[in-house]
Every structure is written in structure tokens, then in C-alpha cells.
Amino acid sequence: MQSLTQEIQSFSRTRLRKQCTRVTSLSGRRIIETWKGSTITVVEDPVPPEKMLGYVPDTSWDLQVGFVKPYLLLALLPPQVSHILNVAFGVENVFPDLFIYKTVSILDHPDTDLLQYMQDCCDFIQQAHREKGVVLVHCNAGVSRAPAVVIGYLMSCDGQPFEDALSAVKSARPASSPNPGFLEQLRNYKPPTMNGSKD
């Protein structure tokens, strides 16, 4: 009987099965890597440009609305929404005649500096609140960017500690799961003094 070391040393790559991997870059470009033995072949995935998103789309219906505050929501449009904070990247504002929009394009990537956008987002939410409006914050799936921005808002304008803000957002929208980079930034976030609402 051979030892594990001997088995590994005597194993030939040619005995490996063919393996295909689809890789999507941040720009949306897709390639297919095919491994057969020790040979790798890389080809462009023939996907029409309009289908190249740069992220894995979530096509399931999401009808859950997260009420964080009476004037701050996460998810689908209830009838009382007056303002929409769109923090998705490359998502058009579909109803510009019906809502007051603010678009802040944020990439959902752990290396993205979320905090550079926080002041702009907080100002929009605060302005809507002063006008007695109701803000819907959305991104592509309502899982990472929108919840991260709302957590940052609660920390900045409501004075909530990170854990309390995270808990409030997860309670309002259980699907919330900001990417690890956003969570780390928010955990270390020291909000500037702002005129908060405390509502």
C-alpha cells in the first residue's frame, strides 16, 4: 500500500476530469476557462452585451418591505413612497415623473469605499424627512448596498452604534447582508456630527 505522499506524487494531471469555469469580471465581461489535464483554454463567453451585468442577477420576486423608520424603507414600493435613493450601479430610475430620485452609483464590492458616499445619501434622506416624505433605499437585490447605506444613515443621523443599526436593518429586512468590506467599514465608522432626527 502506498503512502498518501506517494499517491500524490504519482498522480498524473491527465487523469483529472475536464473542468469548465465561467468567470465574470466587474465590468461584466465573461470568459469560460476549460481545464483538461494540464491544459487550460480560455474563450470569451458569447453573451450579448445587454446581458453582461457584472454581477449575478437575482431574478426571484422579493415582495418584502422593510420598515426601518416611518420615513425610511428597504425594498419594494409601498404607495406612500415619495423619494427614492437608488444606490445600484447601472440601474436606471424607472419612474422619474412619480418620485424624487437621488442616484448614488455604488459598486457592491468589498474594496469599494462605501463611506465616501455616506454624506450624500444621508443628506438626501434627511431632506426628504424634513419635507415629510418617505424614502425607499434600493440597490439591485436589496441585500448589500441599500442595507449598508441605511446602517450608515442610522449611525450618522440617529446616533445608533453599529450593532444596533445592523440589528434594526436586519429586523426590518431579514435578507440584509452587506458584503464583508462594507461591514468592516461600518464597524469602524466614526460618523461626523450631523443634525439627526432621532425619530
Secondary structure, DSSP 8 states (H G I E B T S, - for coil): ---HHHHHHH--GGGS--EEEEEE-TTS-EEEEEEETTEEEEEE----GGG--SS----S----EEEEETTEEEES--TT--EEEE--SS---S-TTTSEEEE------TTS-GGGGHHHHHHHHHHHHHTT--EEEE-SSSSSHHHHHHHHHHHHHH---HHHHHHHHHHH-TT----HHHHHHHHT-----------
